[in-house]
Amino acid sequence: MNKYRYKHFGILARVILIAILPVALLASSVVLYNYYSRLAEASEELDEHAKVVATALAQSSEYSVISGNFSDIERLTKGLVKADSSIYQISIFDVNKREPLRVTSTLPRDAENRYFDVEIRRQLLPIDPFGDSDAPHVSSLKDAQNPVASAPLDGEVIGMVRVTMSPTDLLRKQKNRAYIQSILVLLIFAASVLIALWLAGSLTRPMAIAIAALRAIRGGDFSKRINVTTGGEIAELQSAINEMSVSLGNTNQRMESEIKARTKELEASRNEAVRSSAEKRKLIHKVNTIAEFERKNIAVEIHDELNATLVGAKFDSQRILSIVGQLDPRPELEEVKERAQSIVKLTKDLYAAGRAIVTRLRPEILDTLGLSKAIEEIVNHYDRGSNTCTFSFESVGDFTELDGGLTMAVYRLAQEALSNVVKHAQATQTSVSLILSEDQETLKLTIIDNGIGFDPANVQSGLGLVGMRERVYGYNGTIDIRPGGTGGTEIEAVFPTTSV
């Protein structure tokens, strides 16, 4: 048997195999030995029987062979053949090998290939010429009829008796006996199988109960117990399972207590973290609001004071140039003219720089035309300034009623995201969409590029992304930065417009 298959046998199959296989081999050996031994006994019995019959007929046929009268011996042989079913044929031969007598059984029998021959000899009666009474003595009739007991003198061979045996009846009897014995062996084997099954069941039933208990314990039922119903190793296994169940139950209770305590600590820490995070976001929102307010004030001061001063200086310089142009040319006036022209150019540059600073601090278009036009202006600015990337913009909804702080947060988010696209994405197409829901409760900003993308794990701590997230979280919004469907990056920010 394949040892690898035997490894997969269950306890029941193994016990049955161990108990039945030797019995099966023993039963097979007994049946085969019994069958062939019966056949051998039948053959030996036929040989012995043939020898006895042939010897007896040889001793009884002397007179018939000498006298040639075979009627008596014929009746005798016919009676033997009729009475003895194991004799198939009896033949008597004379000294010349002629066969004056042959008697064959009339019953349907098979002849044995072997036969037994006994010579017929002329027998001389032993004579004791002097007895105890000094008178001639002749052996008794009993001695004469028992040649084995007496010691007759050997005479000449006058014929031969041949006895051919038939094994049919004897073999049938021996086979019947063998069959009966085989049936008895098979019954004993069947009883052994039943006993093995019963014994195997008495072993597997506790094992099945133990396995079921282990599975229940594995499922969390630590109250499971097994009744110790037997002895030996199985009883030790049942006791060990009960002890394990008690130990695991105690351990589970301790762990549950520790988990509850740790859970309370974690919940407290989480609540504290949530409070801290909410306070931090409020603080960040407050800081951003203050920063935007200060930017607005600075932008107003630059626009109202610095730029106005620069405009006055420009006008004064232009007036100087006008006056110098009306005077007679002199070297000193040429230098004054050059200086005045330099001042005009410088004031123009400073005014342009001031306008740019004001735009960065507080874009005027955001206050005058609204959020949609302000973001569109950013998109157009990058589209005009880039030779490798095309920028597109679309918007849906009326943004005039939005909170000023919210519009500034969305504007700064778009400004930071587009700046990252230009600096890092290496994109050829970028689309920006600004959509206000029909119920005007949510505002969604989506920016998609087809650039090289990025691994958020490597830039998670970047100030740009952190600032974008904090701006969104400060207004209770959500932001999702993910890879685009065909490469690149997709940024989607959703803001509630009803409450901040």
Residue pairs with C-beta under 8 A, 6 or more apart in sequence:
6 14
9 17
10 204
11 200
11 203
11 204
11 207
12 200
12 201
12 203
12 204
15 196
15 199
15 200
15 203
15 204
16 193
16 196
16 197
16 200
19 192
19 195
19 196
19 199
19 200
20 192
20 193
20 196
23 189
23 192
23 193
23 196
24 189
27 185
27 186
27 188
27 189
30 185
31 181
31 182
31 185
31 186
34 178
34 181
34 182
34 185
35 175
35 178
35 182
38 174
38 175
38 177
38 178
39 171
39 174
41 174
42 167
42 170
42 171
42 173
42 174
43 167
45 170
46 86
46 112
46 165
46 167
46 170
47 114
47 116
47 165
49 84
49 86
49 165
50 115
50 116
50 163
50 164
50 165
51 116
51 118
53 80
53 84
53 87
53 90
53 163
54 116
54 117
54 118
54 161
54 162
54 163
55 118
57 73
57 76
57 77
57 80
57 90
57 92
57 118
57 161
57 163
58 118
58 119
58 120
58 121
58 160
58 161
59 123
59 147
60 73
60 76
61 73
61 92
61 120
61 159
61 161
62 120
62 121
62 122
62 123
62 158
63 69
64 70
64 72
64 73
64 92
64 101
65 92
65 94
65 120
65 158
65 159
66 122
66 158
68 100
70 92
70 100
70 101
73 92
73 101
74 101
74 103
77 90
77 92
77 101
77 103
78 103
80 87
80 90
81 87
81 88
81 89
81 90
81 103
81 104
81 105
82 105
85 105
85 107
85 109
85 166
85 168
85 169
86 165
86 166
86 167
86 169
86 170
87 105
87 163
87 164
87 165
87 166
88 104
88 105
88 109
88 110
88 111
88 112
88 164
88 165
88 166
89 102
89 103
89 104
89 105
89 111
89 162
89 163
89 164
90 101
90 102
90 103
90 161
90 162
90 163
90 164
91 99
91 101
91 102
91 103
91 161
91 162
91 164
92 99
92 100
92 101
92 102
92 120
92 159
92 160
92 161
92 162
93 99
93 100
93 159
93 160
93 161
93 162
94 100
94 158
94 159
95 157
95 158
95 159
105 166
109 166
109 168
109 169
110 166
110 167
110 168
111 164
111 165
111 166
112 164
112 165
112 166
112 167
114 165
115 162
115 163
115 164
115 165
116 162
116 163
116 165
117 160
117 161
117 162
118 160
118 161
118 163
119 157
119 159
119 160
120 157
120 158
120 159
120 160
120 161
121 154
121 155
121 156
121 157
121 158
122 155
122 156
122 158
123 147
123 152
123 153
123 155
124 152
124 153
124 155
125 138
125 139
125 144
125 152
126 139
126 143
126 150
126 151
126 152
126 153
127 136
127 137
127 138
127 139
128 136
128 137
128 138
128 139
129 136
129 137
130 136
130 137
131 137
139 150
143 149
143 150
144 150
202 230
203 234
206 229
206 230
206 234
206 237
206 238
207 234
209 226
210 226
210 234
210 237
210 238
210 241
213 224
213 225
213 226
213 241
213 245
214 241
216 224
217 224
217 241
217 244
217 245
217 248
220 252
222 245
222 246
222 248
222 249
222 252
223 245
223 249
224 245
225 242
225 245
226 238
226 241
226 242
227 238
228 235
228 238
228 239
228 242
229 238
230 238
281 470
281 473
281 474
282 474
284 470
284 473
284 474
285 474
285 475
288 409
288 470
288 471
288 474
289 405
292 362
292 405
292 408
295 361
295 362
296 361
296 362
298 361
299 357
299 358
299 361
299 362
300 362
302 354
302 357
302 358
302 361
303 354
303 358
306 354
307 351
307 354
307 355
307 358
310 347
310 350
310 351
310 354
311 347
311 351
313 343
313 347
314 343
314 344
314 347
314 348
314 351
317 340
317 341
317 343
317 344
317 347
318 340
318 344
320 336
320 340
321 337
321 340
321 341
321 344
324 333
324 336
324 337
324 340
325 337
327 333
358 364
363 374
363 377
363 411
365 373
365 374
365 377
366 374
366 407
366 408
366 411
370 399
370 400
370 407
371 399
371 402
371 407
371 410
371 411
371 434
372 395
372 399
372 434
374 407
374 411
375 393
375 395
375 410
375 411
375 414
375 432
375 434
376 393
376 395
378 411
378 414
378 415
378 418
379 391
379 392
379 393
379 418
379 432
380 391
380 393
382 389
382 391
382 418
382 421
382 422
382 430
383 389
383 390
383 391
383 392
386 422
388 428
389 421
389 422
389 427
389 428
389 429
389 430
389 449
390 428
390 429
390 430
391 418
391 430
391 431
391 432
392 429
392 430
392 431
392 432
393 431
393 432
393 433
393 434
394 431
394 432
394 433
394 434
395 433
395 434
395 435
396 433
396 434
396 435
396 436
397 434
397 435
397 436
397 437
397 440
397 443
398 436
398 440
399 407
399 434
399 436
399 443
401 440
402 443
402 497
403 497
403 500
405 475
405 500
406 443
406 475
406 495
406 497
406 500
409 471
409 472
409 474
409 475
409 495
410 434
410 443
410 445
410 493
410 495
412 471
413 445
413 468
413 471
413 472
413 493
414 432
414 434
414 445
414 447
416 464
416 467
416 468
417 447
417 468
417 491
418 430
418 432
418 447
419 464
420 464
421 427
421 430
421 447
421 449
421 451
424 451
424 454
425 449
425 451
425 452
425 453
425 488
425 489
426 451
426 452
427 449
427 450
427 451
427 452
427 488
428 450
428 451
429 449
429 450
430 447
430 448
430 449
430 450
431 446
431 447
431 448
431 449
432 445
432 446
432 447
433 444
433 445
433 446
434 443
434 444
434 445
435 443
435 444
435 446
436 442
436 443
436 444
436 497
437 443
437 444
440 497
441 496
441 497
441 498
442 494
442 495
442 496
442 497
443 494
443 495
443 496
443 497
444 492
444 493
444 494
444 495
445 491
445 492
445 493
445 495
446 490
446 491
446 492
446 493
447 490
447 491
448 484
448 488
448 489
448 490
448 491
449 484
449 488
449 489
450 484
450 486
450 487
450 488
451 487
451 488
451 489
452 487
452 488
453 483
453 484
453 487
453 488
453 489
454 489
456 465
456 481
459 465
465 481
468 479
468 491
468 493
469 479
472 478
472 479
472 493
472 495
473 479
475 495
475 496
475 500
476 495
476 496
476 499
476 500
477 493
477 494
477 495
477 496
478 493
478 494
479 491
479 492
479 493
479 494
480 490
480 491
480 492
480 493
481 489
481 490
481 491
482 489
482 490
482 492
483 489
483 490
484 490
